């Protein structure tokens, strides 16, 4: 039976509604790391380090897609809650068309700058530089599809069709994994094969939703049609989604700083170990992001409908779920440190030991990450992009930059791993302060 946004949510109904989003994000992260898994084990350590060195730059330029998806979701779900479905569809259509235009512009900019940026980020030696350029150029060519895929994943939830978003992600993910094996293991195309497999999967993830939402008789709340540009709606989308934009951009800029520090203290092995650590984080944090993504349209809807009792209900249950998930993920990460490290770099004992230690230390951060992500996402759903962005900016820029610059001077490479934990603890304090401060304005406590 289809669950509607307007309903009352107990734990069972809430988890049923957000489960497709969680599964979608987790599966998306798993297929996203398949490139790294194949590159590390088939192509080699240097291409694997090159992939992880250039990827943060790619993610920075593509962060606009996350901003439009999250910020647009907030305004579209709020408009639906206010009872204006026609206007909600106009906003939805406009934002999809804007994503295409921005994606093309980003693709051109990325392709033009990938070589000098690779060198600036610390790529050393002709082999590493060329691997960065080849992978980056191909991936940038597929950025318009990547942006659409991310936007549609969120809008499927707002349209009360979260299962469709999951099915689309599965289709794209299976395509990516099969093509990774075909292009790298069979055709031996190296790192170029990894990039081609990725953009092929993004094409699938973008085209399926376009076909679905363009159908005149689709039964969801949203339909892709005429979308005249509305400046106020676009500006509100940008401000609402600014926290997601800030989080993605700053997080990846910080990742570049991490790589710079790791090249300084541990060389190519340090960058490779950090790449594995990021893949592990993507898998586990994806579930937390999936919950927040799935719950945000419900929060936005009931905020638009001024249903304060349901807002309180959603807030309380979400905080309990995020706290429990954080503790469970921290414990699971420690237990699986050997396995997770061995999958990627088991062929190199020194690199394996470095990676395992990094995974175990950083696991402590999971206790706080879920609550921090929910706090920022909750304010986005309430259409308060400023507070959401402030939380994200402090979490992903100020605290992490300070920690990664200071702690290694005392503890060298261990200081780099501990900086992730320190930044999340400080962010947790800020998140709790904001949630308490604004409780009376939005009536969620």
Secondary structure, DSSP 4 states (H G I P E B T S, - for coil): -PPPTTS---HHHHHHHHHHHHHHHHHHHHHHHHHHHHIIIII-HHHHHHHHHHHHHHHHHTHHHHHHHHHHHHHHHHHHHTT-HHHHHHHHHHHHHHHHHHHHHHHHHHHHHHHHHHHHTT--SHHHHHHHHHHHHHHHHTHHHHHHHHHHHHHHHHTT-HHHHHHHHHHHHHHHHHHHIIIIIIS--THHHHHHHHHHHHHHHHHHHHHHHH-TT--SS---------HHHHHHHHHHTHHHHHHHHHHHHHHHHHHHHHHHHTHHHHHHHHHHHHHHHHHHHHHHHHHHHHHHHHHHHHHHTT-HHHHHHHHHHHHHHHHHHHHHHHHHHHHTHHHHHHHHHTT-HHHHHHHHHHHHHHGGGHHHHHHHHHHHHHHHHTT-HHHHHHHHHIIIIIHHHHHHHHTHHHHHHHHHHHHHHHHHHHHHHHHHHHHHHTHHHHT--
